[in-house]
Amino acid sequence: MNDVQHPVGLEFQYLGFTENPPRLSPYLPMWEYQRQVQARVAAHEIPNQVLYVEHEPVYTAGRKTLPEERPFDGTPVVDVDRGGKITWHGPGQLVGYPIVFLPGQVGVVDYVRRVEEAVIRYLATLGLTTGRVQDRTGVWLAADGVRPERKICAIGIRVARRTTVHGFALNLTNTTGAFDNIIPCGIADAGVAAVLTELGRSPSLAEAGKGLEPFLAEMMAFEPYASSPDLHELVG
């Protein structure tokens, strides 16, 4: 298998939310679909993929989730095999699942940094200044004197057969109240943001997906790139 050339390119699948009327995706069938696509990408049968979805409301918990971080009212949670802790998915949030075969020189941390970079660059086109926070995965907005640092995009992945699964969740028009019922990503001293609440406007999910395409394609080509500054460098 090592001498088999992986198909070139990055293909994007828009699942459900571009239909009329839009169709929310239940989590478990989409998780199974991810595994099916991952198997084909890992076997070099198809090019790398990005699956875009809008989920039905659901809490998902990564392997590091602690009991006290789960919903305070006992709401059911789907336990998944990705890294990270607990988060929420639901209407108004663009979830992207890049299913990508990692070249030999690319590690998990570098891959996550590349996903963050794509989102940071896209949000800049909307007029939002975002960045990374040291030791905290995802894409963040700076504290503003009233509100703490706020995560606008969560990331959690798993790699098997050098092929990624799971991905990122970008808050667009969703209200952030669902996060009040958990300690999102296990971080108690920070908040959650959405594009709509920050700017007073937001692209649609389809528009955001299209806007992200060139940035994800660039990052998933795994060429050298100039990394955006960390958030503390921007506001320091």
C-alpha positions in Angstrom: 0.0 0.0 0.0 2.9 2.4 0.7 3.7 2.7 -3.1 0.1 3.5 -4.0 -0.4 7.2 -5.0 -3.1 9.0 -3.1 -5.7 10.7 -5.4 -4.9 14.4 -5.7 -7.2 17.1 -4.5 -9.8 18.0 -1.8 -13.5 17.4 -2.4 -16.3 19.1 -0.5 -19.6 17.6 0.3 -22.5 19.8 1.4 -24.9 17.5 3.3 -28.4 18.6 4.0 -28.3 22.3 4.7 -28.3 23.3 1.0 -31.6 21.5 0.4 -34.9 23.3 0.3 -36.1 23.0 3.0 -32.8 22.4 4.9 -32.3 19.0 6.6 -30.6 18.8 9.9 -28.2 15.8 10.2 -28.6 13.4 13.1 -25.2 12.8 14.7 -24.8 9.0 14.8 -25.6 8.3 11.1 -23.1 11.1 10.2 -20.5 9.5 12.4 -20.9 6.2 10.6 -20.7 8.0 7.3 -17.5 9.6 8.3 -16.0 6.2 9.1 -17.1 4.9 5.7 -15.5 7.8 3.9 -12.4 7.6 6.1 -11.9 3.9 5.1 -12.0 4.9 1.4 -9.6 7.8 1.8 -7.2 5.7 3.8 -7.3 3.0 1.1 -6.4 5.7 -1.5 -9.7 5.0 -3.3 -10.9 8.6 -3.3 -9.4 12.1 -2.8 -9.4 13.8 0.6 -12.8 15.0 1.6 -14.5 17.7 3.7 -18.0 16.9 4.8 -20.1 20.0 5.8 -23.1 19.4 7.9 -25.6 21.2 10.2 -26.5 18.8 13.1 -29.6 18.2 15.1 -28.9 19.5 18.6 -26.5 17.1 20.4 -23.8 17.1 23.0 -20.7 15.0 22.2 -18.0 14.1 24.6 -14.4 13.4 23.7 -12.2 10.9 25.5 -10.9 13.4 28.0 -14.3 14.6 29.3 -14.7 14.6 33.1 -18.0 13.8 34.8 -18.4 17.3 36.2 -18.1 18.8 32.7 -21.2 17.0 31.4 -24.7 18.6 31.2 -25.8 19.9 34.6 -29.5 18.7 34.0 -28.6 15.2 32.9 -29.2 15.7 29.1 -28.0 12.7 27.2 -24.5 12.8 25.7 -22.9 10.9 22.8 -19.5 9.7 23.7 -17.1 9.7 20.7 -13.6 8.6 20.0 -12.1 12.0 19.1 -9.7 14.0 21.2 -10.8 16.9 23.4 -13.7 17.2 25.8 -17.4 18.0 25.6 -19.1 20.3 23.2 -22.5 21.1 21.5 -23.6 20.9 17.9 -26.8 22.2 16.5 -28.7 24.6 14.1 -26.8 27.6 13.0 -23.4 26.0 13.4 -21.2 24.9 10.5 -19.6 21.5 11.3 -16.8 20.5 9.0 -15.3 17.0 8.9 -12.0 17.1 6.9 -11.2 13.4 6.1 -7.6 13.7 5.0 -4.7 11.3 4.5 -1.7 12.9 6.4 1.7 12.8 4.6 4.5 11.2 6.5 6.0 14.5 7.6 2.7 15.9 9.0 1.8 15.2 12.7 -1.5 15.5 14.5 -0.6 18.9 16.1 0.5 20.4 12.8 -2.7 19.2 11.2 -4.8 20.9 13.9 -2.8 24.1 13.6 -3.6 24.0 9.8 -7.4 23.7 10.5 -7.2 26.6 12.9 -5.2 28.6 10.3 -7.9 28.1 7.7 -10.7 29.3 10.0 -8.7 32.3 11.2 -8.0 33.4 7.7 -11.6 32.9 6.7 -13.0 34.9 9.7 -10.6 37.7 8.8 -12.5 38.1 5.5 -15.6 38.7 7.6 -13.9 41.4 9.6 -13.3 39.3 12.7 -9.8 39.2 14.3 -9.2 35.9 15.8 -6.3 33.7 16.8 -5.0 30.8 18.9 -4.6 30.7 22.6 -1.5 28.8 23.9 -2.4 25.3 25.2 -6.0 25.7 24.1 -7.1 24.2 20.8 -9.5 26.1 18.6 -10.0 29.6 17.3 -10.6 32.4 19.8 -11.6 36.0 20.2 -9.7 38.3 22.7 -11.2 39.4 26.0 -12.6 42.9 25.6 -12.7 44.2 29.2 -16.3 43.0 29.7 -16.2 39.5 28.3 -13.5 36.9 28.7 -11.7 35.2 25.8 -14.3 33.4 23.7 -14.0 30.3 21.5 -15.8 30.7 18.1 -14.6 27.5 16.6 -14.0 24.2 18.4 -11.8 21.4 17.0 -11.5 17.8 17.9 -10.1 15.0 15.8 -9.0 11.4 15.6 -6.4 9.8 13.3 -6.4 6.2 12.2 -4.4 4.7 9.3 -2.9 8.2 9.0 -6.4 9.5 8.0 -8.3 12.1 10.0 -11.9 12.0 11.2 -14.1 14.4 13.2 -13.2 18.0 12.7 -14.3 21.6 13.6 -17.5 23.4 14.6 -17.8 27.1 13.6 -20.5 29.0 15.4 -22.3 31.2 12.9 -25.9 32.1 13.8 -26.5 29.7 16.7 -27.2 31.1 20.1 -24.6 30.1 22.7 -27.1 29.3 25.4 -26.7 25.5 24.9 -23.1 25.8 26.1 -24.3 27.2 29.5 -25.5 23.6 30.4 -21.9 22.2 30.2 -18.3 23.3 30.7 -17.5 23.5 27.0 -14.2 21.9 26.1 -13.5 21.6 29.8 -12.6 25.3 30.0 -14.4 27.1 32.8 -12.7 30.5 32.6 -13.6 31.4 29.0 -16.7 32.0 26.9 -18.3 31.0 23.6 -18.9 33.3 20.7 -20.8 33.2 17.4 -20.3 35.3 14.2 -23.8 36.8 14.5 -23.4 38.0 18.1 -20.0 39.4 17.4 -20.8 41.2 14.1 -24.5 41.6 14.1 -24.6 39.7 10.8 -23.4 36.3 9.5 -23.0 34.4 6.3 -25.3 31.4 5.7 -23.8 28.0 6.3 -23.4 27.4 2.6 -21.7 30.8 2.2 -19.3 30.0 5.1 -18.5 26.6 3.6 -17.7 28.1 0.2 -15.7 30.9 1.9 -13.6 28.3 3.8 -12.9 26.1 0.8 -9.8 27.9 -0.6 -8.3 28.2 2.9 -8.9 24.6 3.7 -7.6 23.5 0.3 -4.4 25.6 0.9 -3.8 24.2 4.3 -4.6 20.6 3.3 -2.0 20.7 0.5 0.5 20.6 3.4 2.9 23.1 1.9 4.8 25.5 4.2 2.8 28.5 5.3 3.1 31.7 7.4 1.1 31.1 10.6 -1.2 33.9 11.9 -0.1 35.4 15.3 -1.4 33.9 18.5 -4.2 35.9 20.1 -2.0 37.3 22.9 0.4 38.6 20.3 -2.4 40.4 18.6 -3.7 42.2 21.7 -0.4 42.4 23.7 
